[in-house]
Amino acid sequence: MKKAITHFLLYLLSIIVWSCSKNNDDNGSDTLSIEEIEGLLTSGKWYQESKMPGSFSDCEKNISFQFNSDSSLIFDNYDDGNGTCEPQTPVTASYTLNDSALHLTLGGSNVSASINSISDTELSITDFNGDMVTFDRIQG
């Protein structure tokens, strides 16, 4: 079970930042500074909402990432393998943000990915497989 959680975590962690933009009403997009990106990332939990191709189960929509200002990351996983959605032991990783890139470290593994957009309420990323994943602030 722990190995499955680790693999799942590595997959999910691989979907986080390479570059960033956000929409506004004036001209469509503005590049965010590293400080703005970190401020948005650390402003609360990010819950899985949708992915393309594919979808998340209702249980998987409880999975969250909490970026902290001390460069730690807490991953809260849920498992519905036995027919009920059960919380798993949280996993802690670390991250660094520099030159518009976020580098995540879990054990000896390092991963990164591209942010398509980020706002106060939504984070959209493209993972290393080219899948688009959306996170929001609402659990479930």
FIVEX-902433 format. One record per residue: residue in three letters; x, y, z of N, C-alpha, C in turn. Coordinates in pm, 1 decimal. Each point is the difference from the previous one (the first is absolute). Example, Ala and Ser with C-alpha at 12.3 -4.5 7.8 and 13.67 -1.06 7.14 Angstrom:
% FIVEX-902433
{code->ALA&n_px->1319.0&n_py->-569.0&n_pz->780.0&ca_px->-89.0&ca_py->119.0&ca_pz->0.0&c_px->90.0&c_py->120.0&c_pz->0.0}
{code->SER&n_px->-35.0&n_py->105.0&n_pz->-72.0&ca_px->82.0&ca_py->119.0&ca_pz->6.0&c_px->-77.0&c_py->109.0&c_pz->73.0}
% end
This chain:
% FIVEX-902433
{code->MET&n_px->81.3&n_py->-117.8&n_pz->0.0&ca_px->-81.3&ca_py->117.8&ca_pz->0.0&c_px->87.1&c_py->126.1&c_pz->0.0}
{code->LYS&n_px->105.0&n_py->2.1&n_pz->82.6&ca_px->87.7&ca_py->116.4&ca_pz->6.3&c_px->68.0&c_py->23.8&c_pz->-134.3}
{code->LYS&n_px->37.1&n_py->-107.4&n_pz->-68.5&ca_px->63.1&ca_py->12.6&ca_pz->-130.8&c_px->-97.5&c_py->61.2&c_pz->-100.7}
{code->ALA&n_px->-126.8&n_py->-39.8&n_pz->5.2&ca_px->-101.2&ca_py->55.8&ca_pz->-89.5&c_px->-19.9&c_py->148.8&c_pz->27.8}
{code->ILE&n_px->-1.8&n_py->37.9&n_pz->126.7&ca_px->-14.6&ca_py->141.1&ca_pz->35.9&c_px->119.9&c_py->78.8&c_pz->-50.5}
{code->THR&n_px->119.7&n_py->-53.9&n_pz->15.1&ca_px->119.8&ca_py->67.4&ca_pz->-47.1&c_px->-5.0&c_py->20.1&c_pz->-150.5}
{code->HIS&n_px->-39.8&n_py->-102.5&n_pz->-75.2&ca_px->-9.9&ca_py->13.2&ca_pz->-145.5&c_px->-104.4&c_py->104.9&c_pz->-37.7}
{code->PHE&n_px->-113.9&n_py->-3.5&n_pz->68.5&ca_px->-105.6&ca_py->96.4&ca_pz->-27.1&c_px->48.5&c_py->140.5&c_pz->32.4}
{code->LEU&n_px->68.4&n_py->16.8&n_pz->112.6&ca_px->52.4&ca_py->128.8&ca_pz->38.6&c_px->100.5&c_py->50.7&c_pz->-102.4}
{code->LEU&n_px->89.2&n_py->-85.3&n_pz->-43.6&ca_px->97.9&ca_py->42.4&ca_pz->-99.8&c_px->-68.7&c_py->45.1&c_pz->-128.4}
{code->TYR&n_px->-104.9&n_py->-71.6&n_pz->-41.2&ca_px->-75.9&ca_py->41.1&ca_pz->-117.1&c_px->-60.1&c_py->138.4&c_pz->22.1}
{code->LEU&n_px->-64.9&n_py->18.2&n_pz->114.9&ca_px->-65.5&ca_py->127.4&ca_pz->25.9&c_px->100.2&c_py->113.3&c_pz->17.4}
{code->LEU&n_px->110.7&n_py->-27.6&n_pz->65.1&ca_px->100.9&ca_py->103.2&ca_pz->18.7&c_px->63.8&c_py->41.0&c_pz->-132.0}
{code->SER&n_px->-1.9&n_py->-89.7&n_pz->-96.3&ca_px->60.9&ca_py->30.6&ca_pz->-128.5&c_px->-81.5&c_py->97.6&c_pz->-82.2}
{code->ILE&n_px->-115.6&n_py->40.7&n_pz->51.4&ca_px->-86.0&ca_py->90.0&ca_pz->-74.4&c_px->9.3&c_py->145.0&c_pz->45.4}
{code->ILE&n_px->99.1&n_py->34.3&n_pz->74.6&ca_px->2.7&ca_py->135.2&ca_pz->57.3&c_px->85.2&c_py->96.9&c_pz->-84.5}
{code->VAL&n_px->71.1&n_py->87.0&n_pz->16.3&ca_px->31.4&ca_py->121.8&ca_pz->-70.3&c_px->120.6&c_py->-2.0&c_pz->-92.4}
{code->TRP&n_px->-9.6&n_py->67.9&n_pz->-106.2&ca_px->110.2&ca_py->28.8&ca_pz->-92.0&c_px->-4.8&c_py->147.4&c_pz->-31.7}
{code->SER&n_px->-117.5&n_py->46.2&n_pz->-42.6&ca_px->-20.7&ca_py->142.9&ca_pz->-22.0&c_px->-143.2&c_py->34.6&c_pz->36.4}
{code->CYS&n_px->-29.7&n_py->129.6&n_pz->15.2&ca_px->-130.6&ca_py->40.2&ca_pz->51.0&c_px->-57.9&c_py->115.9&c_pz->-76.6}
{code->SER&n_px->-132.2&n_py->0.7&n_pz->-8.2&ca_px->-73.5&ca_py->116.2&ca_pz->-47.0&c_px->-134.4&c_py->0.9&c_pz->67.8}
{code->LYS&n_px->-64.9&n_py->116.5&n_pz->1.4&ca_px->-135.1&ca_py->8.2&ca_pz->53.0&c_px->-82.6&c_py->87.3&c_pz->-91.5}
{code->ASN&n_px->-128.8&n_py->-24.3&n_pz->-1.8&ca_px->-90.5&ca_py->79.8&ca_pz->-82.0&c_px->-37.7&c_py->126.7&c_pz->73.4}
{code->ASN&n_px->-20.3&n_py->108.2&n_pz->-77.3&ca_px->-61.3&ca_py->119.7&ca_pz->55.1&c_px->-95.8&c_py->56.4&c_pz->-103.6}
{code->ASP&n_px->-76.4&n_py->101.6&n_pz->37.2&ca_px->-102.8&ca_py->51.4&ca_pz->-89.5&c_px->55.0&c_py->93.0&c_pz->-106.3}
{code->ASP&n_px->124.6&n_py->46.3&n_pz->14.0&ca_px->52.9&ca_py->98.3&ca_pz->-92.6&c_px->51.9&c_py->-60.5&c_pz->-129.2}
{code->ASN&n_px->98.1&n_py->-91.1&n_pz->6.9&ca_px->62.1&ca_py->-47.3&ca_pz->-122.3&c_px->15.5&c_py->-151.1&c_pz->-6.6}
{code->GLY&n_px->-62.2&n_py->-76.0&n_pz->86.4&ca_px->3.4&ca_py->-144.7&ca_pz->-11.3&c_px->99.0&c_py->-68.1&c_pz->90.7}
{code->SER&n_px->124.8&n_py->47.6&n_pz->11.5&ca_px->91.9&ca_py->-65.9&ca_pz->92.1&c_px->115.0&c_py->91.9&c_pz->36.8}
{code->ASP&n_px->48.6&n_py->-16.3&n_pz->120.9&ca_px->116.6&ca_py->70.9&ca_pz->51.8&c_px->91.0&c_py->-102.8&c_pz->63.1}
{code->THR&n_px->129.2&n_py->19.3&n_pz->-13.8&ca_px->94.7&ca_py->-88.2&ca_pz->65.0&c_px->9.1&c_py->38.1&c_pz->146.9}
{code->LEU&n_px->-1.9&n_py->-99.7&n_pz->84.7&ca_px->9.5&ca_py->22.7&ca_pz->143.5&c_px->144.9&c_py->-4.4&c_pz->44.8}
{code->SER&n_px->31.7&n_py->76.4&n_pz->102.4&ca_px->133.2&ca_py->-7.4&ca_pz->59.4&c_px->9.0&c_py->-126.3&c_pz->85.1}
{code->ILE&n_px->121.2&n_py->-38.2&n_pz->34.7&ca_px->21.0&ca_py->-116.0&ca_pz->86.4&c_px->-70.3&c_py->21.1&c_pz->133.7}
{code->GLU&n_px->5.8&n_py->120.6&n_pz->52.4&ca_px->-65.2&ca_py->30.3&ca_pz->127.4&c_px->-151.5&c_py->-17.4&c_pz->-10.2}
{code->GLU&n_px->-59.9&n_py->43.5&n_pz->-112.9&ca_px->-144.5&ca_py->-15.0&ca_pz->-19.0&c_px->-38.4&c_py->-147.6&c_pz->-12.9}
{code->ILE&n_px->79.2&n_py->-76.3&n_pz->-73.9&ca_px->-25.9&ca_py->-143.5&ca_pz->-15.4&c_px->5.3&c_py->-67.1&c_pz->136.4}
{code->GLU&n_px->107.2&n_py->26.4&n_pz->75.7&ca_px->12.7&ca_py->-61.0&ca_pz->131.8&c_px->-112.3&c_py->43.4&c_pz->92.1}
{code->GLY&n_px->-40.5&n_py->125.8&n_pz->-7.4&ca_px->-111.1&ca_py->48.1&ca_pz->81.2&c_px->-128.8&c_py->-75.5&c_pz->-29.8}
{code->LEU&n_px->-27.4&n_py->-25.1&n_pz->-126.9&ca_px->-119.7&ca_py->-75.5&ca_pz->-37.0&c_px->12.6&c_py->-146.8&c_pz->39.4}
{code->LEU&n_px->116.8&n_py->-60.1&n_pz->-22.7&ca_px->19.1&ca_py->-140.8&ca_pz->34.6&c_px->-15.4&c_py->-24.5&c_pz->150.0}
{code->THR&n_px->46.7&n_py->93.4&n_pz->81.0&ca_px->1.6&ca_py->-20.4&ca_pz->145.5&c_px->-123.5&c_py->57.0&c_pz->70.3}
{code->SER&n_px->-98.8&n_py->42.2&n_pz->-75.4&ca_px->-116.2&ca_py->65.9&ca_pz->61.1&c_px->-110.3&c_py->-96.4&c_pz->42.6}
{code->GLY&n_px->25.0&n_py->-129.5&n_pz->-3.6&ca_px->-99.5&ca_py->-97.9&ca_pz->43.5&c_px->18.6&c_py->-132.1&c_pz->-71.8}
{code->LYS&n_px->-89.6&n_py->-93.3&n_pz->28.0&ca_px->8.7&ca_py->-132.3&ca_pz->-63.1&c_px->-51.7&c_py->4.4&c_pz->-142.3}
{code->TRP&n_px->62.7&n_py->-82.2&n_pz->-84.3&ca_px->-43.1&ca_py->-19.7&ca_pz->-138.7&c_px->-54.6&c_py->-141.6&c_pz->-12.1}
{code->TYR&n_px->-127.6&n_py->-12.3&n_pz->-38.4&ca_px->-65.5&ca_py->-129.7&ca_pz->-14.5&c_px->-12.7&c_py->-35.8&c_pz->-147.8}
{code->GLN&n_px->21.5&n_py->-127.1&n_pz->-30.6&ca_px->-18.7&ca_py->-48.2&ca_pz->-136.4&c_px->-145.5&c_py->20.1&c_pz->-39.8}
{code->GLU&n_px->-21.5&n_py->52.9&n_pz->-119.7&ca_px->-136.0&ca_py->21.9&ca_pz->-47.9&c_px->-27.9&c_py->-77.4&c_pz->-128.9}
{code->SER&n_px->85.9&n_py->15.8&n_pz->-100.0&ca_px->-24.5&ca_py->-66.8&ca_pz->-127.6&c_px->131.3&c_py->-25.9&c_pz->-72.1}
{code->LYS&n_px->-7.0&n_py->-90.7&n_pz->-96.7&ca_px->116.1&ca_py->-25.1&ca_pz->-85.2&c_px->-49.6&c_py->-38.7&c_pz->-138.2}
{code->MET&n_px->83.7&n_py->29.6&n_pz->-99.1&ca_px->-28.9&ca_py->-37.3&ca_pz->-137.7&c_px->126.4&c_py->-57.0&c_pz->-60.8}
{code->PRO&n_px->-1.7&n_py->-114.8&n_pz->-58.1&ca_px->-116.4&ca_py->-87.8&ca_pz->-8.6&c_px->-27.6&c_py->-68.2&c_pz->134.3}
{code->GLY&n_px->-118.4&n_py->-54.7&n_pz->12.6&ca_px->-38.7&ca_py->-72.7&ca_pz->119.9&c_px->-74.8&c_py->87.2&c_pz->97.2}
{code->SER&n_px->-14.8&n_py->-49.4&n_pz->123.4&ca_px->-70.2&ca_py->73.6&ca_pz->104.6&c_px->44.1&c_py->-54.5&c_pz->134.9}
{code->PHE&n_px->-31.0&n_py->74.0&n_pz->106.5&ca_px->25.2&ca_py->-44.3&ca_pz->135.6&c_px->-128.6&c_py->-55.3&c_pz->59.1}
{code->SER&n_px->12.6&n_py->-103.9&n_pz->82.5&ca_px->-115.6&ca_py->-51.1&ca_pz->73.9&c_px->-37.0&c_py->101.3&c_pz->108.1}
{code->ASP&n_px->-119.5&n_py->-14.6&n_pz->57.3&ca_px->-40.0&ca_py->88.0&ca_pz->110.9&c_px->100.8&c_py->-8.4&c_pz->113.8}
{code->CYS&n_px->51.9&n_py->-119.0&n_pz->25.9&ca_px->99.5&ca_py->-16.7&ca_pz->106.5&c_px->129.6&c_py->73.2&c_pz->-34.5}
{code->GLU&n_px->47.3&n_py->-12.3&n_pz->-123.9&ca_px->124.4&ca_py->65.1&ca_pz->-41.1&c_px->-9.4&c_py->152.1&c_pz->7.3}
{code->LYS&n_px->-121.7&n_py->55.3&n_pz->-5.3&ca_px->-17.4&ca_py->145.1&ca_pz->10.8&c_px->23.5&c_py->51.2&c_pz->142.1}
{code->ASN&n_px->19.5&n_py->-90.1&n_pz->95.8&ca_px->37.7&ca_py->38.9&ca_pz->136.2&c_px->151.2&c_py->16.4&c_pz->15.2}
{code->ILE&n_px->78.2&n_py->-51.2&n_pz->-94.0&ca_px->146.3&ca_py->7.2&ca_pz->5.8&c_px->42.7&c_py->146.1&c_pz->-11.4}
{code->SER&n_px->92.4&n_py->40.1&n_pz->87.6&ca_px->42.8&ca_py->140.2&ca_pz->0.0&c_px->151.3&c_py->13.8&c_pz->12.8}
{code->PHE&n_px->44.7&n_py->117.7&n_pz->-41.6&ca_px->138.6&ca_py->43.5&ca_pz->14.8&c_px->-1.0&c_py->129.4&c_pz->79.1}
{code->GLN&n_px->85.2&n_py->8.4&n_pz->102.2&ca_px->13.3&ca_py->120.7&ca_pz->80.5&c_px->144.5&c_py->46.6&c_pz->-9.6}
{code->PHE&n_px->24.4&n_py->105.6&n_pz->-76.2&ca_px->132.7&ca_py->59.6&ca_pz->-9.7&c_px->16.2&c_py->95.0&c_pz->117.0}
{code->ASN&n_px->111.3&n_py->-10.3&n_pz->71.4&ca_px->26.0&ca_py->84.3&ca_pz->116.6&c_px->114.2&c_py->96.2&c_pz->-28.9}
{code->SER&n_px->-0.2&n_py->113.5&n_pz->68.5&ca_px->102.0&ca_py->102.1&ca_pz->-22.7&c_px->139.4&c_py->-44.8&c_pz->42.8}
{code->ASP&n_px->11.3&n_py->-109.0&n_pz->76.1&ca_px->131.0&ca_py->-52.3&ca_pz->40.1&c_px->55.8&c_py->-100.2&c_pz->-102.4}
{code->SER&n_px->-56.6&n_py->-1.8&n_pz->-120.0&ca_px->42.3&ca_py->-87.9&ca_pz->-110.9&c_px->-37.9&c_py->-146.3&c_pz->20.0}
{code->SER&n_px->-91.3&n_py->-27.8&n_pz->91.8&ca_px->-50.8&ca_py->-136.8&ca_pz->14.3&c_px->-132.6&c_py->-11.6&c_pz->-74.3}
{code->LEU&n_px->-33.9&n_py->-122.4&n_pz->-32.1&ca_px->-122.8&ca_py->-31.0&ca_pz->-70.8&c_px->-64.0&c_py->-118.7&c_pz->69.2}
{code->ILE&n_px->-127.0&n_py->10.5&n_pz->34.4&ca_px->-71.0&ca_py->-111.1&ca_pz->63.5&c_px->-102.8&c_py->-53.3&c_pz->-98.5}
{code->PHE&n_px->9.3&n_py->-129.1&n_pz->-26.2&ca_px->-89.5&ca_py->-68.8&ca_pz->-91.6&c_px->-95.6&c_py->-85.2&c_pz->81.9}
{code->ASP&n_px->-129.9&n_py->32.6&n_pz->-7.1&ca_px->-103.5&ca_py->-78.4&ca_pz->67.2&c_px->-66.3&c_py->-89.5&c_pz->-103.0}
{code->ASN&n_px->19.9&n_py->-131.1&n_pz->14.9&ca_px->-52.9&ca_py->-98.1&ca_pz->-93.8&c_px->-122.6&c_py->-69.3&c_pz->57.6}
{code->TYR&n_px->-89.0&n_py->-43.8&n_pz->-85.5&ca_px->-118.0&ca_py->-78.3&ca_pz->36.4&c_px->-2.9&c_py->-124.5&c_pz->-86.3}
{code->ASP&n_px->-50.1&n_py->-109.4&n_pz->54.2&ca_px->-5.1&ca_py->-126.8&ca_pz->-72.1&c_px->-140.3&c_py->-57.9&c_pz->9.7}
{code->ASP&n_px->-54.3&n_py->-40.7&n_pz->-113.5&ca_px->-131.2&ca_py->-63.9&ca_pz->0.5&c_px->8.7&c_py->-145.2&c_pz->-46.4}
{code->GLY&n_px->115.9&n_py->-60.8&n_pz->17.7&ca_px->23.4&ca_py->-136.9&ca_pz->-42.9&c_px->-88.1&c_py->-103.4&c_pz->66.9}
{code->ASN&n_px->-43.8&n_py->25.9&n_pz->121.8&ca_px->-84.0&ca_py->-97.2&ca_pz->70.7&c_px->-148.3&c_py->37.9&c_pz->-5.2}
{code->GLY&n_px->-35.7&n_py->93.6&n_pz->-87.5&ca_px->-139.6&ca_py->38.3&ca_pz->-16.3&c_px->-41.7&c_py->122.2&c_pz->79.0}
{code->THR&n_px->85.5&n_py->46.7&n_pz->90.9&ca_px->-27.3&ca_py->123.4&ca_pz->73.4&c_px->118.0&c_py->94.2&c_pz->-19.3}
{code->CYS&n_px->-26.7&n_py->126.4&n_pz->0.4&ca_px->104.3&ca_py->101.1&ca_pz->-20.0&c_px->67.8&c_py->27.0&c_pz->134.0}
{code->GLU&n_px->121.3&n_py->-50.8&n_pz->15.0&ca_px->72.2&ca_py->8.6&ca_pz->127.1&c_px->122.4&c_py->90.2&c_pz->-11.8}
{code->PRO&n_px->18.4&n_py->94.4&n_pz->94.9&ca_px->122.5&ca_py->81.2&ca_pz->-0.8&c_px->121.5&c_py->-87.1&c_pz->31.7}
{code->GLN&n_px->110.8&n_py->31.1&n_pz->-63.8&ca_px->126.3&ca_py->-69.3&ca_pz->22.0&c_px->92.1&c_py->90.9&c_pz->81.2}
{code->THR&n_px->111.0&n_py->-51.9&n_pz->43.0&ca_px->97.7&ca_py->79.5&ca_pz->73.1&c_px->57.3&c_py->108.2&c_pz->-91.6}
{code->PRO&n_px->-3.9&n_py->126.4&n_pz->42.9&ca_px->56.3&ca_py->107.1&ca_pz->-83.2&c_px->148.5&c_py->-23.8&c_pz->-27.1}
{code->VAL&n_px->44.1&n_py->43.3&n_pz->-116.8&ca_px->138.9&ca_py->-12.9&ca_pz->-40.6&c_px->57.4&c_py->140.4&c_pz->-14.2}
{code->THR&n_px->120.2&n_py->20.9&n_pz->52.5&ca_px->66.1&ca_py->129.5&ca_pz->-9.6&c_px->111.9&c_py->-6.4&c_pz->-102.4}
{code->ALA&n_px->6.0&n_py->100.6&n_pz->-83.3&ca_px->105.8&ca_py->15.3&ca_pz->-99.9&c_px->53.6&c_py->142.2&c_pz->14.9}
{code->SER&n_px->91.6&n_py->39.7&n_pz->-85.9&ca_px->49.5&ca_py->137.6&ca_pz->1.5&c_px->-4.0&c_py->54.8&c_pz->-141.6}
{code->TYR&n_px->1.7&n_py->131.8&n_pz->-8.5&ca_px->2.7&ca_py->64.2&ca_pz->-130.5&c_px->87.5&c_py->124.3&c_pz->4.2}
{code->THR&n_px->50.4&n_py->38.5&n_pz->-115.4&ca_px->69.0&ca_py->127.2&ca_pz->-16.3&c_px->-59.4&c_py->68.2&c_pz->-121.8}
{code->LEU&n_px->-7.6&n_py->129.0&n_pz->5.5&ca_px->-53.5&ca_py->80.6&ca_pz->-108.7&c_px->106.6&c_py->99.3&c_pz->-40.1}
{code->ASN&n_px->45.1&n_py->-8.5&n_pz->-124.9&ca_px->97.1&ca_py->95.1&ca_pz->-50.9&c_px->-10.1&c_py->8.3&c_pz->-151.5}
{code->ASP&n_px->29.6&n_py->116.0&n_pz->-53.7&ca_px->-7.2&ca_py->22.3&ca_pz->-144.4&c_px->-128.6&c_py->-54.7&c_pz->-60.1}
{code->SER&n_px->-113.5&n_py->25.8&n_pz->64.2&ca_px->-131.9&ca_py->-45.7&ca_pz->-44.4&c_px->-12.6&c_py->-151.3&c_pz->-8.5}
{code->ALA&n_px->85.3&n_py->-72.2&n_pz->68.4&ca_px->-7.1&ca_py->-146.1&ca_pz->2.7&c_px->-12.7&c_py->-48.0&c_pz->144.0}
{code->LEU&n_px->-84.5&n_py->-99.9&n_pz->17.9&ca_px->-17.4&ca_py->-61.2&ca_pz->130.7&c_px->58.6&c_py->-139.1&c_pz->-7.1}
{code->HIS&n_px->93.1&n_py->-29.4&n_pz->90.2&ca_px->63.7&ca_py->-131.3&ca_pz->5.1&c_px->-45.0&c_py->-69.6&c_pz->127.4}
{code->LEU&n_px->-58.8&n_py->-118.9&n_pz->-15.5&ca_px->-50.4&ca_py->-76.5&ca_pz->113.3&c_px->92.1&c_py->-116.6&c_pz->28.9}
{code->THR&n_px->23.2&n_py->-25.7&n_pz->127.4&ca_px->86.8&ca_py->-110.3&ca_pz->40.8&c_px->-74.9&c_py->-88.9&c_pz->97.6}
{code->LEU&n_px->-7.8&n_py->-128.0&n_pz->-33.9&ca_px->-58.3&ca_py->-101.4&ca_pz->87.8&c_px->102.1&c_py->-111.3&c_pz->9.1}
{code->GLY&n_px->59.6&n_py->-13.6&n_pz->116.3&ca_px->109.2&ca_py->-96.3&ca_pz->12.2&c_px->112.5&c_py->42.5&c_pz->-92.9}
{code->GLY&n_px->41.8&n_py->-87.9&n_pz->-88.9&ca_px->104.7&ca_py->32.1&ca_pz->-95.9&c_px->-52.1&c_py->39.9&c_pz->-135.6}
{code->SER&n_px->-132.3&n_py->14.3&n_pz->-16.5&ca_px->-59.1&ca_py->32.7&ca_pz->-129.0&c_px->-29.6&c_py->148.3&c_pz->-11.6}
{code->ASN&n_px->32.1&n_py->57.4&n_pz->-116.0&ca_px->-29.3&ca_py->139.6&ca_pz->-30.3&c_px->-93.3&c_py->4.2&c_pz->-119.9}
{code->VAL&n_px->-105.3&n_py->82.1&n_pz->7.6&ca_px->-96.4&ca_py->11.9&ca_pz->-108.9&c_px->-41.2&c_py->145.4&c_pz->-19.7}
{code->SER&n_px->-50.0&n_py->31.6&n_pz->-120.4&ca_px->-54.3&ca_py->132.0&ca_pz->-30.1&c_px->-95.1&c_py->-12.6&c_pz->-118.3}
{code->ALA&n_px->-79.0&n_py->103.8&n_pz->-23.3&ca_px->-93.4&ca_py->2.4&ca_pz->-112.9&c_px->-40.1&c_py->143.2&c_pz->-28.6}
{code->SER&n_px->-92.8&n_py->20.2&n_pz->-92.5&ca_px->-39.5&ca_py->133.9&ca_pz->-44.4&c_px->-132.7&c_py->44.3&c_pz->59.0}
{code->ILE&n_px->-5.1&n_py->125.1&n_pz->45.7&ca_px->-126.4&ca_py->59.4&ca_pz->40.7&c_px->-57.5&c_py->71.4&c_pz->-121.5}
{code->ASN&n_px->-122.9&n_py->-33.8&n_pz->-34.6&ca_px->-68.4&ca_py->68.5&ca_pz->-108.8&c_px->-58.9&c_py->131.5&c_pz->48.5}
{code->SER&n_px->-59.5&n_py->-2.0&n_pz->119.5&ca_px->-54.7&ca_py->120.6&ca_pz->61.5&c_px->-14.4&c_py->-22.2&c_pz->149.3}
{code->ILE&n_px->2.9&n_py->110.8&n_pz->74.1&ca_px->-20.4&ca_py->-5.4&ca_pz->144.2&c_px->-70.8&c_py->127.4&c_pz->41.7}
{code->SER&n_px->-97.0&n_py->-15.5&n_pz->90.1&ca_px->-72.7&ca_py->113.4&ca_pz->56.3&c_px->-23.6&c_py->-29.8&c_pz->147.6}
{code->ASP&n_px->-76.7&n_py->83.6&n_pz->65.8&ca_px->-32.5&ca_py->-23.3&ca_pz->140.4&c_px->-77.6&c_py->-129.3&c_pz->19.9}
{code->THR&n_px->-76.0&n_py->-42.5&n_pz->-101.7&ca_px->-91.6&ca_py->-112.8&ca_pz->16.0&c_px->27.1&c_py->-119.8&c_pz->-89.2}
{code->GLU&n_px->90.0&n_py->11.9&n_pz->-98.9&ca_px->20.5&ca_py->-110.6&ca_pz->-92.4&c_px->145.4&c_py->-8.2&c_pz->-45.4}
{code->LEU&n_px->46.9&n_py->-122.9&n_pz->-11.1&ca_px->134.7&ca_py->-30.2&ca_pz->-47.8&c_px->-13.9&c_py->-102.2&c_pz->-111.5}
{code->SER&n_px->50.7&n_py->32.8&n_pz->-118.0&ca_px->-5.8&ca_py->-90.2&ca_pz->-114.5&c_px->142.5&c_py->-32.8&c_pz->-42.5}
{code->ILE&n_px->30.7&n_py->-128.8&n_pz->-12.2&ca_px->134.3&ca_py->-43.5&ca_pz->-32.8&c_px->-0.6&c_py->-106.6&c_pz->-108.6}
{code->THR&n_px->110.6&n_py->-12.1&n_pz->-69.1&ca_px->20.3&ca_py->-107.8&ca_pz->-96.4&c_px->113.0&c_py->-85.9&c_pz->52.8}
{code->ASP&n_px->-27.4&n_py->-130.5&n_pz->16.5&ca_px->101.3&ca_py->-89.1&ca_pz->55.1&c_px->94.7&c_py->-49.0&c_pz->-109.9}
{code->PHE&n_px->97.3&n_py->-81.3&n_pz->39.2&ca_px->102.0&ca_py->-47.1&ca_pz->-92.7&c_px->-55.9&c_py->-87.9&c_pz->-111.2}
{code->ASN&n_px->-121.6&n_py->-55.4&n_pz->18.9&ca_px->-64.8&ca_py->-81.0&ca_pz->-104.0&c_px->-83.6&c_py->84.9&c_pz->-94.4}
{code->GLY&n_px->-11.0&n_py->129.1&n_pz->27.0&ca_px->-83.3&ca_py->87.5&ca_pz->-80.1&c_px->-143.7&c_py->6.9&c_pz->47.7}
{code->ASP&n_px->-32.1&n_py->-64.2&n_pz->113.9&ca_px->-134.7&ca_py->6.5&ca_pz->57.0&c_px->-19.6&c_py->135.0&c_pz->67.8}
{code->MET&n_px->-118.7&n_py->57.5&n_pz->-15.9&ca_px->-32.9&ca_py->125.7&ca_pz->65.2&c_px->-75.9&c_py->-29.5&c_pz->128.6}
{code->VAL&n_px->47.8&n_py->53.3&n_pz->112.8&ca_px->-60.6&ca_py->-23.8&ca_pz->130.3&c_px->-38.8&c_py->134.6&c_pz->60.4}
{code->THR&n_px->-121.3&n_py->5.8&n_pz->54.5&ca_px->-49.3&ca_py->121.8&ca_pz->63.9&c_px->-21.5&c_py->-26.1&c_pz->148.7}
{code->PHE&n_px->46.0&n_py->92.7&n_pz->82.0&ca_px->-18.6&ca_py->-1.0&ca_pz->144.7&c_px->-84.9&c_py->120.3&c_pz->36.5}
{code->ASP&n_px->-76.4&n_py->-13.2&n_pz->109.7&ca_px->-72.7&ca_py->115.6&ca_pz->52.3&c_px->8.4&c_py->-0.4&c_pz->151.5}
{code->ARG&n_px->-71.4&n_py->88.0&n_pz->66.2&ca_px->6.4&ca_py->14.7&ca_pz->145.2&c_px->-109.6&c_py->-77.6&c_pz->72.3}
{code->ILE&n_px->-85.6&n_py->-71.1&n_pz->-74.5&ca_px->-115.5&ca_py->-66.3&ca_pz->58.2&c_px->24.3&c_py->-151.7&c_pz->8.9}
{code->GLN&n_px->-6.3&n_py->-54.9&n_pz->120.6&ca_px->19.1&ca_py->-144.3&ca_pz->19.1&c_px->-120.5&c_py->-74.9&c_pz->-54.1}
{code->GLY&n_px->29.7&n_py->-107.8&n_pz->-72.8&ca_px->-105.9&ca_py->-89.1&ca_pz->-49.3&c_px->-62.2&c_py->41.5&c_pz->-128.7}
% end
